[in-house]
């Protein structure tokens, strides 16, 4: 019976993972697809505009030399 207790958690996680993937695939598209795509395009456009203009909100986070 040790094999049952060893296999149960991965099987349960796999079932939930498959359910998650099925839910994600089923909810793609629909009535709000154009609105969501437009929001993503606007966010990408803003990010590219900030990147190209050289205005960054945060300073580079590299290692500081002392």
C-alpha positions as CSV (number, residue, x, y, z in Angstrom):
1,X,0.0,0.0,0.0
2,X,3.0,2.3,0.1
3,X,2.8,2.7,-3.7
4,X,-0.7,4.2,-3.3
5,X,0.5,6.8,-0.9
6,X,3.5,7.5,-3.1
7,X,1.5,7.8,-6.4
8,X,-1.6,9.7,-5.1
9,X,-0.1,13.2,-4.7
10,X,1.3,13.3,-8.3
11,X,-1.9,11.9,-9.8
12,X,-4.0,14.5,-7.9
13,X,-1.6,17.3,-9.0
14,X,-1.7,16.1,-12.6
15,X,-5.5,16.0,-12.6
16,X,-5.7,19.6,-11.2
17,X,-3.1,20.7,-13.8
18,X,-5.1,19.2,-16.6
19,X,-8.2,21.0,-15.3
20,X,-6.3,24.3,-15.2
21,X,-5.0,23.9,-18.8
22,X,-8.5,23.0,-20.0
23,X,-10.0,26.0,-18.2
24,X,-7.3,28.3,-19.7
25,X,-7.9,27.0,-23.2
26,X,-11.7,27.3,-22.9
27,X,-11.6,30.9,-21.7
28,X,-9.3,32.2,-24.5
29,X,-11.2,34.4,-27.0
30,X,-14.8,35.3,-26.4
31,X,-16.5,38.6,-26.2
32,X,-13.6,40.5,-24.5
33,X,-10.8,39.2,-26.7
34,X,-10.6,42.4,-28.7
35,X,-10.6,44.6,-25.6
36,X,-7.9,42.4,-23.9
37,X,-5.8,42.5,-27.0
38,X,-6.1,46.3,-27.3
39,X,-5.1,46.7,-23.6
40,X,-2.0,44.5,-24.1
41,X,-1.0,46.3,-27.3
42,X,-1.3,49.7,-25.5
43,X,0.8,48.4,-22.6
44,X,3.5,47.1,-25.0
45,X,3.4,50.4,-26.9
46,X,3.9,52.4,-23.7
47,X,6.7,50.1,-22.6
48,X,8.5,50.5,-26.0
49,X,8.0,54.2,-25.9
50,X,9.6,54.5,-22.5
51,X,12.4,52.2,-23.5
52,X,13.2,54.1,-26.7
53,X,13.1,57.5,-25.1
54,X,15.6,56.5,-22.5
55,X,13.3,57.4,-19.6
56,X,13.4,54.6,-17.1
57,X,11.5,54.6,-13.8
58,X,14.1,52.6,-12.0
59,X,17.9,52.9,-12.1
60,X,19.8,49.9,-13.3
61,X,20.1,47.3,-10.6
62,X,23.6,46.0,-11.2
63,X,26.2,45.3,-8.6
64,X,27.6,48.5,-7.1
65,X,31.3,48.9,-6.8
66,X,32.6,50.3,-3.5
